[in-house]
Amino acid sequence: MREIFDNILHRIESHATASYFVNGAPGVGKSYMLKEFERRLPDEISGCVVLPPYELTTIEGFCTWLITQCEKNHLIDDMPDNAYVRQNLDVLWQWLSEKVGLMKNQTLVLLVDIGAVHDQPNDSIATLFSVMSSLENHRWNFKLHHIVVGFWNHEALLQHFFKANLTFPYEVGSNYRLFTGVEVGMMATLLPESQYPELHSQLLYEITGGHLGAASAIAQSFKETSLQSMLNAVHHIAKQHQVTERLLSVWKKLPTAALELLEGLLRQRHLHVSVNSNGEHLLSAGIAQRTVVNRQVYLRFQSWYVELALRYHADELALNDKRLSQVDVANLAPVLTSLNDKAYRLIRDIEISTRNFVSIRLSLNNKSDDSILKGVNRRIDSSNLLTDADERTRHERKRIQSYGLNADLNPQIAYMTTGDLAGVLEEIGRKHDDKAWLKISKSVQQMASIRNAVMHNQLVDESALTTLYDLRAAIYTALNR
């Protein structure tokens, strides 16, 4: 939303009269965005008057709203007494151009919500867009800008204006943007208090893709915030909820070409698309997002919530491949990285800290030119041979080199397993009668299961994170004894 706001702000500052169009799926947060525009624009633009958002029904209703708001904001001193003026938007604007009491350096902004346009645009939308285009050719005594949000079929709207020989009101990449969701910071305002508020905000954002309606529904379904409660809730919301029903009402009306792309996405989860078939319908409907891999464009699901909703309701969509409704979501893994990324960073800090501690301690006690790992942590290996840490790390280093990896980047101790590392820490603890390091040795052994899960991209929960935080704190304390 920040990018859209900045783009609109720039357009208002650089154009005397212009319109801006924001297209987004139902429930994604467009109403919230309009309220934010109403709140923020007067602070950003000197002399700016913003009329509150209007939900378009009829042109007559829009005209009545416009007159009422102009009077309420003291922009006009009298009311039009001619019914024709009050009911015809282009005529009303001609009247307002002479009556609105704003100076050249002042700006009038109108916020309009056109709702969801499932098929062809109705006459009210076509009239509004056409008048907005014509207003840009008129000289005003003040700056005039429209911000229009809603959901519509871009291609169908383009064809409608072309057939009616009307000027199309926007240009993709210029005054038209897709809105896919609110920023991650908004998630924190929805969730109950938790031990890891920033992390849980990121997780909710990942699960929903920033879809405000889905995020709100999920956050309202539990009292205690956790990854497990979020995952349970998203399944429930995706199966049956008003937010999902609103999205389904749009998805059920997708054109045939878009449904064919959707089938490919449901089968492959990453769908390569050509320049001429870039899945615009799936993007605006909140189903997909673009990603570029090696200069090739692919579509992937907008979020885990969206994928679940589509799979739970696949049999309700006009898909040719009916087998797609047989996919069991219980066998699919959500792509969530926030918690595991944080866990990985903690593991990395713990392992590097302990490995460097071991290296320093062994170096200080080494009285020969041999490797500092020579004779350390001797035990029977998997081949039933008695080996030490030096032999095992050299073997592991050679194994890594056999895969074509550059093993010269790392010291020998980097090739020590977590189990070996714990064993060496235990030796040091016993040798120096240091109970702190003996305890840390056991903790490092326990960490191995968390480490394996994270490295194999298995989701871990907050308890694993707490364990890692406690272990890191204990190591830092032991290092400074």
HELIX and SHEET records of a PDB file:
HELIX    1   1 ARG A    2  SER A   14  1                                  13    
HELIX    2   2 LYS A   30  GLU A   44  1                                  15    
HELIX    3   3 ILE A   59  LYS A   72  1                                  14    
HELIX    4   4 ALA A   83  GLN A   87  1                                   5    
HELIX    5   5 LEU A   89  LYS A   99  1                                  11    
HELIX    6   6 ASP A  123  LEU A  135  1                                  13    
HELIX    7   7 HIS A  154  LYS A  163  1                                  10    
HELIX    8   8 VAL A  184  THR A  189  5                                   6    
HELIX    9   9 PRO A  197  THR A  208  1                                  12    
HELIX   10  10 LEU A  212  ALA A  219  1                                   8    
HELIX   11  11 LEU A  227  LYS A  239  1                                  13    
HELIX   12  12 GLN A  242  TRP A  251  1                                  10    
HELIX   13  13 THR A  256  GLN A  268  1                                  13    
HELIX   14  14 GLU A  280  SER A  284  1                                   5    
HELIX   15  15 TRP A  304  TYR A  312  1                                   9    
HELIX   16  16 ALA A  314  GLU A  316  5                                   3    
HELIX   17  17 LYS A  322  GLN A  326  5                                   5    
HELIX   18  18 VAL A  329  ASN A  331  5                                   3    
HELIX   19  19 SER A  338  LEU A  364  1                                  27    
HELIX   20  20 ALA A  389  SER A  402  1                                  14    
HELIX   21  21 ALA A  407  LEU A  409  5                                   3    
HELIX   22  22 GLN A  412  TYR A  415  5                                   4    
HELIX   23  23 THR A  418  LYS A  431  1                                  14    
HELIX   24  24 LYS A  435  MET A  455  1                                  21    
HELIX   25  25 GLU A  462  LEU A  479  1                                  18    
SHEET    1   A 5 CYS A  48  GLU A  55  0                                        
SHEET    2   A 5 THR A 107  VAL A 117  1                                        
SHEET    3   A 5 LYS A 143  TRP A 152  1                                        
SHEET    4   A 5 THR A  17  ASN A  23  1                                        
SHEET    5   A 5 TYR A 176  LEU A 178  1                                        
SHEET    1   B 3 HIS A 270  HIS A 272  0                                        
SHEET    2   B 3 GLN A 296  PHE A 301 -1                                        
SHEET    3   B 3 ALA A 288  VAL A 293 -1                                        
SHEET    1   C 2 ARG A 379  ILE A 380  0                                        
SHEET    2   C 2 LEU A 386  THR A 387 -1                                        
END                                                                             
